[in-house]
Amino acid sequence: MIQIDLTGQVAVVTGGSSGIGLATTELLLSAGASVAICGRDAARLERAEAALKAKFAGAQLLAAQCDVLDADDVARFAQTVSDRFGRADMLINNAGQGRVSTFADTTDDAWRDELELKYFSIIRPTRAFLPLLRDAQTPTITCVNSLLALQPEPHMVATSSARAGVLSLVKSLANELAPQRIRVNSILIGIVESGQWRRRYEAQAQPGESWEDWTGELARKKNIPLNRFGRPDEAAWALFYLATHLSSYTTGSHIDVSGGFARHV
């Protein structure tokens, strides 16, 4: 049960039609916030909107198709939010997936694509929503990042490098925007259940092997102390904390949501 009341506040969640973004949207709606979500896939966005409206009857929800790498798309999304709600108090930047590649097999175009996705999925929404956030009483920007930022993997060299850059970007934004009362933080996720992992399970699992058994065995092989994958709602709770006044004296920081997978102190 949510004990915090966000009635009257507006949250914006990019990549809000599935996974962590959808779970975060549910938490925010359950706390009374108005929420605007966006996603690239129109069909997935429509399904998410229908499910959310069925679960949260009467909730103030806006769903808009938007590619966060397209500046015009993001500008239109911000204007739509402004026209509908007149404000934005929380921006949750949640977009992107991992690229499996080593240095030897990562092309120049792949490097550019990965860096553009990880950086501009934060830069463009942040730039577009800053005018609304500056007018909010307790504005926040919260970003979904990966443990790869601090613990790079050689088979994900481009993603690891980009994620490290995002960690620095969040810190820089926090310092620059602090005088404007805008707090900026991030979460660092380890392995969290997702559609991408479901597809790997369907392709790799042995006949009759359950999702729980397959993911549990993989977690043990990767030496994740909790011996399982994280759930989207577990990452969402960390985002909720950082995006709301529960973390009112926290900025330029990150929360590790990796089930103990982190090896650094």
FENWORA-V777166 format. One record per backbone hydrogen bond with DSSP energy under -1.0 kcal/mol. NH is the residue of the N-H (numbers start at 1). CO is the residue of the C=O. E is the energy in kcal/mol with one decimal. If there is no record, write none. Layout:
BEGIN
nh->NH co->CO e->E
nh->NH co->CO e->E
END
This chain:
BEGIN
nh->6 co->31 e->-3.4
nh->9 co->6 e->-2.4
nh->11 co->34 e->-3.0
nh->12 co->90 e->-2.9
nh->13 co->36 e->-2.9
nh->14 co->92 e->-2.3
nh->16 co->38 e->-1.9
nh->22 co->18 e->-1.5
nh->23 co->19 e->-2.4
nh->24 co->20 e->-2.4
nh->25 co->21 e->-2.1
nh->26 co->22 e->-2.1
nh->27 co->23 e->-1.7
nh->28 co->24 e->-2.4
nh->29 co->25 e->-2.6
nh->30 co->26 e->-2.4
nh->31 co->27 e->-1.1
nh->32 co->29 e->-1.7
nh->33 co->28 e->-2.2
nh->34 co->9 e->-2.8
nh->35 co->60 e->-2.4
nh->36 co->11 e->-2.8
nh->37 co->62 e->-3.2
nh->38 co->13 e->-1.5
nh->39 co->64 e->-1.1
nh->45 co->41 e->-2.4
nh->46 co->42 e->-2.3
nh->47 co->43 e->-2.2
nh->48 co->44 e->-2.4
nh->49 co->45 e->-2.5
nh->50 co->46 e->-2.2
nh->51 co->47 e->-2.4
nh->52 co->48 e->-2.5
nh->53 co->49 e->-2.4
nh->54 co->50 e->-1.9
nh->55 co->51 e->-2.0
nh->56 co->52 e->-2.8
nh->59 co->56 e->-2.2
nh->61 co->59 e->-1.0
nh->62 co->35 e->-2.4
nh->64 co->37 e->-2.2
nh->66 co->39 e->-2.2
nh->70 co->67 e->-2.4
nh->74 co->70 e->-2.5
nh->75 co->71 e->-2.3
nh->76 co->72 e->-2.3
nh->77 co->73 e->-2.3
nh->78 co->74 e->-2.6
nh->79 co->75 e->-2.1
nh->80 co->76 e->-2.5
nh->81 co->77 e->-2.4
nh->82 co->78 e->-2.3
nh->83 co->79 e->-2.8
nh->84 co->80 e->-2.3
nh->85 co->81 e->-3.2
nh->86 co->81 e->-1.0
nh->89 co->10 e->-2.8
nh->90 co->10 e->-1.9
nh->91 co->140 e->-2.3
nh->92 co->12 e->-3.3
nh->93 co->142 e->-2.5
nh->101 co->155 e->-2.0
nh->111 co->107 e->-2.3
nh->112 co->108 e->-2.4
nh->113 co->109 e->-2.7
nh->114 co->110 e->-2.5
nh->115 co->111 e->-2.6
nh->116 co->112 e->-2.5
nh->117 co->113 e->-2.5
nh->118 co->114 e->-2.4
nh->119 co->115 e->-2.2
nh->120 co->116 e->-2.2
nh->121 co->117 e->-1.4
nh->122 co->119 e->-1.5
nh->123 co->119 e->-2.8
nh->124 co->120 e->-1.8
nh->126 co->122 e->-2.1
nh->127 co->123 e->-2.6
nh->128 co->124 e->-2.4
nh->129 co->125 e->-2.4
nh->130 co->126 e->-1.3
nh->133 co->129 e->-2.5
nh->134 co->130 e->-2.6
nh->136 co->133 e->-1.5
nh->140 co->89 e->-1.9
nh->141 co->183 e->-2.8
nh->142 co->91 e->-2.8
nh->143 co->185 e->-2.1
nh->144 co->93 e->-2.5
nh->145 co->187 e->-2.7
nh->147 co->189 e->-2.7
nh->149 co->146 e->-2.1
nh->150 co->147 e->-1.8
nh->151 co->147 e->-2.1
nh->156 co->153 e->-1.9
nh->157 co->101 e->-2.0
nh->160 co->156 e->-2.9
nh->161 co->157 e->-2.2
nh->162 co->158 e->-2.4
nh->163 co->159 e->-2.8
nh->164 co->160 e->-1.9
nh->165 co->161 e->-1.7
nh->166 co->162 e->-2.0
nh->167 co->163 e->-1.8
nh->168 co->164 e->-1.6
nh->169 co->165 e->-2.4
nh->170 co->166 e->-2.7
nh->171 co->167 e->-1.7
nh->172 co->168 e->-2.6
nh->173 co->169 e->-2.9
nh->174 co->170 e->-2.4
nh->175 co->171 e->-2.0
nh->176 co->172 e->-2.4
nh->177 co->173 e->-2.8
nh->178 co->174 e->-1.1
nh->180 co->177 e->-1.4
nh->181 co->178 e->-2.4
nh->182 co->177 e->-1.9
nh->183 co->139 e->-2.1
nh->185 co->141 e->-2.1
nh->186 co->253 e->-1.8
nh->187 co->143 e->-2.1
nh->188 co->255 e->-3.0
nh->189 co->145 e->-2.2
nh->190 co->257 e->-2.0
nh->193 co->230 e->-3.0
nh->198 co->194 e->-2.2
nh->199 co->195 e->-2.1
nh->200 co->196 e->-1.5
nh->201 co->197 e->-2.4
nh->202 co->198 e->-2.4
nh->203 co->199 e->-1.5
nh->204 co->200 e->-2.2
nh->205 co->201 e->-2.7
nh->209 co->206 e->-2.6
nh->214 co->210 e->-2.6
nh->215 co->211 e->-2.7
nh->216 co->212 e->-2.2
nh->217 co->213 e->-2.3
nh->218 co->214 e->-1.9
nh->219 co->215 e->-2.5
nh->220 co->216 e->-2.0
nh->221 co->217 e->-2.2
nh->222 co->218 e->-1.9
nh->223 co->220 e->-1.1
nh->224 co->219 e->-2.6
nh->226 co->259 e->-1.5
nh->227 co->224 e->-2.6
nh->230 co->191 e->-3.0
nh->234 co->231 e->-1.1
nh->235 co->231 e->-1.4
nh->236 co->232 e->-2.3
nh->237 co->233 e->-2.0
nh->239 co->235 e->-2.0
nh->240 co->236 e->-2.8
nh->241 co->237 e->-2.2
nh->242 co->238 e->-2.1
nh->243 co->239 e->-2.3
nh->244 co->240 e->-1.3
nh->247 co->244 e->-1.7
nh->248 co->245 e->-1.5
nh->250 co->247 e->-2.1
nh->252 co->184 e->-3.4
nh->255 co->186 e->-1.6
nh->257 co->188 e->-3.1
nh->261 co->258 e->-1.1
END
